[in-house]
Amino acid sequence: MATQICPKCKVDSFYWKVDEDESLLTIWVCGNCNYRAFENESDERNCSKCEKKTESKLMDNKKEYWWCSNCNTIEIIKTAPNNV
């Protein structure tokens, strides 16, 4: 499986696996910094920068964002509320 550039640490160690309980949920994990994000396979679009259909909506415990696996750009959609 090919790896991608991690949106958090910027190392080429970001890979995906499918959650067997949720048919459309993909989990992205970084082998370098252990960052985890979740992707709903039904949310993808053309990237506004490289214009390829390689942009996916990812979500972690702090934010939801569009991430392009081709040009590695990130567009924050929303930040999770701080409940501390």
C-alpha positions as CSV (number, residue, x, y, z in Angstrom):
1,M,0.0,0.0,0.0
2,A,1.3,3.4,-0.9
3,T,1.7,6.0,1.8
4,Q,0.8,9.7,1.7
5,I,2.1,12.8,3.4
6,C,0.7,13.1,6.9
7,P,-1.4,16.4,7.3
8,K,0.0,16.7,10.8
9,C,3.7,15.9,10.8
10,K,4.3,16.1,7.0
11,V,6.1,12.8,6.8
12,D,5.4,10.2,4.1
13,S,3.9,7.7,6.5
14,F,0.1,8.3,6.3
15,Y,-1.9,5.1,5.3
16,W,-5.5,4.0,5.4
17,K,-7.5,1.0,6.5
18,V,-11.2,0.3,6.2
19,D,-13.3,-0.1,9.4
20,E,-15.0,-3.4,8.9
21,D,-17.9,-2.4,11.1
22,E,-18.7,0.8,9.0
23,S,-18.7,0.0,5.3
24,L,-17.9,3.6,4.2
25,L,-15.6,4.6,7.0
26,T,-11.8,4.7,6.3
27,I,-9.3,5.3,9.1
28,W,-6.1,7.2,8.2
29,V,-3.1,6.5,10.5
30,C,0.4,8.0,10.5
31,G,3.1,5.5,11.2
32,N,5.4,8.4,12.3
33,C,3.4,10.5,14.7
34,N,0.4,8.2,15.3
35,Y,-2.1,10.8,14.1
36,R,-5.5,9.4,13.3
37,A,-8.2,10.8,11.1
38,F,-11.5,9.4,9.8
39,E,-12.8,9.7,6.2
40,N,-16.3,9.1,4.9
41,E,-15.7,7.7,1.4
42,S,-18.8,9.5,0.1
43,D,-17.3,12.9,0.8
44,E,-14.8,13.8,-2.0
45,R,-14.5,16.6,-4.4
46,N,-12.1,18.2,-6.9
47,C,-9.3,20.1,-5.3
48,S,-9.4,23.9,-6.0
49,K,-5.6,24.0,-6.2
50,C,-4.6,21.0,-8.4
51,E,-8.1,20.5,-9.9
52,K,-8.0,16.7,-9.5
53,K,-10.7,14.6,-7.7
54,T,-8.3,13.7,-4.9
55,E,-9.7,15.8,-2.1
56,S,-11.4,14.0,0.8
57,K,-13.1,15.2,4.0
58,L,-11.2,14.0,7.0
59,M,-12.2,14.4,10.7
60,D,-10.2,14.0,13.9
61,N,-11.0,15.0,17.5
62,K,-10.1,18.6,16.9
63,K,-11.2,19.5,13.4
64,E,-12.9,18.6,10.2
65,Y,-11.1,19.5,7.0
66,W,-10.7,18.9,3.3
67,W,-7.3,17.2,2.5
68,C,-5.9,16.7,-1.0
69,S,-3.8,13.5,-1.3
70,N,-2.3,14.8,-4.6
71,C,-1.0,18.2,-3.5
72,N,-1.3,17.8,0.3
73,T,-3.3,21.0,0.8
74,I,-5.7,21.3,3.8
75,E,-8.8,23.5,4.1
76,I,-10.3,23.6,7.6
77,I,-14.1,23.3,7.6
78,K,-14.7,23.6,11.3
79,T,-12.9,23.2,14.6
80,A,-14.3,21.1,17.4
81,P,-15.5,23.1,20.4
82,N,-13.1,23.2,23.4
83,N,-14.9,21.4,26.2
84,V,-12.1,21.9,28.8
